[in-house]
Amino acid sequence: MEQITLSNGARLLLQHIPEARIASLGFFWGAGSRHETASENGAAHFLEHMSFKGTLRRDAAQLAREADTIGGQLNAYTSKDHTCYYIRCLDRHLDRAADLLCDMMFSSRFAQEDVEVERGVILEEIGMYEDTPEELCAERLDMAVYPKSSLGRPVLGRQSTLSRMTGEWLRSWQRDHYRPEALVVSLAGGFSPKEVDVLTQAVSALEPGPAPQYKPALYTPSITTRKKAIEQNHILWAFPGMSYLDERRYALILLNAILGGGTSSRLFQEVREKRGLCYNVYSTLSDHADTGILEIYTALHRDQEGQALTAIREVVDRLSQDGPSQEELDRAREQACAGAAMSLETVQARMNHQGSSLLLQGRVRSLAEILSAYEQVTRPQLRDLAGELFQFNTASLSAVGRVSPPEFYVRQLGLVDISGKNRAD
């Protein structure tokens, strides 16, 4: 893998795979929803949508047709930490694919009539998430545990903030946030030196400018409930985790796998398989450069809620007190190592791994480094980590459905009574 840092601060990562007939190209911008002010909420995501609505050379239909003509797969996503635009195609069409993507990055037209149309699309997208209890539960948890922080605000924004955004305003936001020092261009697969030169020239034309900054977020224990007339109650229980820059993150990944990362995990086996209290239960990690949380999710009928929460509490307590068995650690380690290796099997995956890793973590770890990090994790480390993280005075909860009063969850899970900070509606 080769890294090129241009004079304007932009970085290019090149991974040539001679035998590959596919090329995958991505633009990773360090500009996500956490780089927005409260009044700008939703700007990064709105800008992503507008990049597909036409450029000075192509309208939206032409962008779509040209991508299909070369057999390309053109897409993008916006997260709290960054925005990524990418395309993959046969290597013989990389020059056309790169021209298409660069046109979208640097020459979007932001026509006001397109803004009005796409605003409606995004409002429908927000409505879709509102009708998805699992997503709503997670969004409300972020709002509660990161109060008054951009990290707590939704990526999609809100109707009140989106309604004020115009084409010219979005163009200005792009100029202020899509700066070369916030850009990593990642290319993997089959490509030629000439194609790299053309891509380098296009990126070099960007005016120098610093990467956008954000204020660090502070985790605050909280309980939030939302009444919704649905069949099941959706529960998300969270503990403060750690940054993805923390060297213990590989131990945390294994601990999460043991707790609720799959069908052999403690939560799945105890709460679903043995007790039959729910259909779905799992744990997951949500981490950022400055903070993170470990979340436990389940969805079930209200009549089962008390028993299930008690069972989850017991699972967490046992893991915190005794740590995992050697068999559990070995199984989780093999799963993690296999997952890491499999996740880099495709050209697209390699492009994404190197681009996001350099942008967010400042370096790209090789597969050998990742596997070695997992191999070094021990049982005592996981026991100590579980004891450190699973502190009920720092736990939070988000519930959506025919939910009980917050005090019920305080009693059921043994949480600290933070009724003065509860957010319920």
Salt bridges, closest charged atoms under 4 A:
GLU66 OE2 - ARG58 NE 2.94
ASP81 OD1 - ARG34 NH1 3.77
ASP81 OD2 - HIS288 ND1 2.86
ASP91 OD1 - ARG21 NE 3.32
ASP99 OD2 - ARG57 NH2 2.85
ASP99 OD2 - ARG58 NH2 2.69
ASP103 OD1 - ARG57 NH1 3.99
ASP103 OD2 - ARG58 NH1 2.75
ASP114 OD2 - ARG109 NH2 3.11
GLU116 OE2 - ARG119 NH2 2.94
GLU118 OE2 - HIS49 ND1 2.78
GLU118 OE1 - LYS53 NZ 3.33
GLU125 OE1 - HIS45 NE2 3.35
GLU125 OE1 - HIS49 NE2 3.38
GLU130 OE2 - ARG226 NH2 2.50
GLU130 OE2 - LYS228 NZ 3.73
ASP142 OD2 - LYS80 NZ 2.84
GLU168 OE1 - ARG171 NE 3.41
GLU231 OE2 - HIS301 NE2 3.98
ASP246 OD2 - ARG248 NH2 3.24
GLU247 OE2 - ARG365 NH2 3.21
GLU270 OE1 - LYS274 NZ 3.76
GLU270 OE2 - ARG275 NE 2.82
GLU273 OE2 - ARG272 NE 2.97
ASP290 OD1 - ARG34 NH1 2.89
ASP303 OD2 - HIS301 ND1 3.59
GLU314 OE1 - ARG275 NH2 2.78
ASP317 OD2 - ARG313 NE 2.94
GLU327 OE2 - ARG331 NH1 2.35
GLU328 OE2 - ARG266 NE 2.76
ASP330 OD1 - ARG333 NH2 3.71
GLU369 OE2 - ARG363 NH2 2.37
GLU375 OE1 - ARG333 NE 3.94
ASP384 OD1 - ARG383 NE 3.92
GLU388 OE1 - ARG248 NH1 2.97
ASP425 OD2 - ARG140 NH1 3.57
ASP425 OD1 - ARG226 NE 3.98
